[in-house]
Structures are given as C-alpha cells and as structure tokens.
C-alpha cells in the first residue's frame, strides 16, 4: 500500500465500510448489514496510525486540505 492510488482506494472502501457498519438496522430487515470480509481483514493488518489516517481522510472531499482553518 505504498502508492497514493491504492491508499485513496482503500480510504474510499473504508469510508463505505464504516457507513454500512454504523447505520441503523431497519425494523423489517434486521440482518441487512453486509460488509466485505476481505476489507475487514485488510483493516486488521493496518497499524493503528495507518487506520487512523485512512479514517480521517475518508470523509474529506478530494479537493479539501486538512489543517487549521483561520
């Protein structure tokens, strides 16, 4: 995962994973939360720092920059 493209892709997949995992279940469909086991395995292999970086980047728009806003 050294390339910027693969990190960007993983960040996008991770953002989708978090959205699917965090959303509330519907009353009529209690088992409607499916997620990718391969992505879960990749997440477990990441260091805490890398996972934190990917999670913090997942919610940003492509043109946005992180940093202090004045």
TAJOSUL-V488778 format. One record per residue. N is the residue number from 0. RES is the residue in three letters. NEAR is the number of other C-alpha atoms within 12 Angstrom. D_LAST is the distance of its C-alpha to the last C-alpha in Angstrom with 1 decimal. Layout:
((N,RES,NEAR,D_LAST) (N,RES,NEAR,D_LAST))
This chain:
((0,UNK,15,33.4) (1,UNK,10,32.3) (2,UNK,9,31.5) (3,UNK,11,28.2) (4,UNK,11,30.1) (5,UNK,14,31.8) (6,UNK,22,28.6) (7,UNK,24,27.0) (8,UNK,20,30.2) (9,UNK,29,30.4) (10,UNK,31,26.9) (11,UNK,24,27.9) (12,UNK,27,31.1) (13,UNK,37,29.5) (14,UNK,28,27.2) (15,UNK,23,30.3) (16,UNK,25,32.2) (17,UNK,26,29.7) (18,UNK,18,29.8) (19,UNK,17,33.6) (20,UNK,19,34.0) (21,UNK,14,31.7) (22,UNK,15,33.0) (23,UNK,15,35.6) (24,UNK,14,39.2) (25,UNK,10,41.1) (26,UNK,8,44.2) (27,UNK,8,46.6) (28,UNK,10,45.3) (29,UNK,11,44.7) (30,UNK,12,44.8) (31,UNK,14,42.6) (32,UNK,17,39.8) (33,UNK,19,40.7) (34,UNK,21,38.6) (35,UNK,17,39.3) (36,UNK,14,41.1) (37,UNK,14,40.5) (38,UNK,22,36.7) (39,UNK,20,37.2) (40,UNK,12,39.2) (41,UNK,20,36.5) (42,UNK,25,33.9) (43,UNK,14,36.3) (44,UNK,14,36.7) (45,UNK,20,33.0) (46,UNK,12,31.8) (47,UNK,12,29.4) (48,UNK,12,26.6) (49,UNK,21,27.3) (50,UNK,23,27.6) (51,UNK,17,24.2) (52,UNK,21,22.6) (53,UNK,29,24.4) (54,UNK,26,23.7) (55,UNK,21,19.9) (56,UNK,26,20.2) (57,UNK,26,22.7) (58,UNK,23,20.5) (59,UNK,18,18.2) (60,UNK,14,19.1) (61,UNK,13,20.5) (62,UNK,8,17.9) (63,UNK,11,14.8) (64,UNK,12,13.2) (65,UNK,14,12.3) (66,UNK,9,9.7) (67,UNK,5,6.5) (68,UNK,6,3.8) (69,UNK,3,0.0))
